[in-house]
Amino acid sequence: MSGTAINVLYFAQVAELTGTRLESWPLAEPVSGAQWLEQLEARYPQLAPAQRLKLAVNQFHVKHSVVINPGDEVAVFEPVTGG
């Protein structure tokens, strides 16, 4: 992967709604997780509200305040609920 993109992994319902499990996403400069989720929702309106989604960056669960850098791997998944 180049240093001007991120690899995005989608899981479960998110993958079903986007129609893909993996894509390369252009990213020329660092962005916060919250800002990136806004971009994700703009690309995939069916994910709204995207701010409910959880993120993992480089295989670590993170808060939306995380800085996503070009070259990172970002996983996106639904919040888990217990029963």
N, C-alpha and C positions, 0 to 999 in steps of 0.2 A: 504494500500500500504506500502511496506517496505521502509526503508531508503536507499536502494541501487537501487532505480528505480524512474522514473518519470512517471506520467500519461500524455499521449499525446492525445489531441483532435484535430481531423482534420475536417475542415469545407468546404462546397461547393465543388469547383473544386478540391481542395487538397484531400478531402475525396474520390472523384471519382477516382482520379489518384492513390491513395494508396490502394484503395479497402477496406478501413476501416474507421471508425469514431473515434475509441478509441483503444489505445494499451498501454501496459506497456512497458517502454523502460529502459533497464538496464543502470544505471548511478552510478558509484561507487564514483565519486568525482566531485566537481564543474567544470563547463565548461562555456565558454562564449556563448551567443546566436549565434554569428557568427560561432564559432567552431561547435556547435551542428547542425546548418544548413548544414555545410559541411558533417557531419555524416548522416544527413537526406537525402541529395542528393546522398550520396554513397549507401544508402539502397534503395532509390527510385529515380533512375536516370531520370525517367519521370518528376520529379519536377524541373529539371534544367531550368534556374539557380535559385537555392533555395534561394540565397541572396535577391531575390526580395520579398520573402514572409514576412508577418508580424507575429509577435509573441505577445502573451499575457502570462504572467507568474503569476499564482495565481490570475487570473481574472483582471490583470492590463496590459494595452498595454505598451510595453517596446521597447527600442532600442536594436539593435543587440549586444551592448556592455554589456547587462545585464549578470549577473552571474546566471546560472541555477544550482540549488542545488538538490541533491538527496531528494526525497520526494515532489518536486514541481509538480504543474500541468502546462503543457505547451499547449497552443492552437496555432494552425498554420492555417493561412488563407491567401488568395490572397489579394493583395492591392486592395482597392476599388477605382473605377474611377467614376467620375461624368459625366453627359451628358447633 
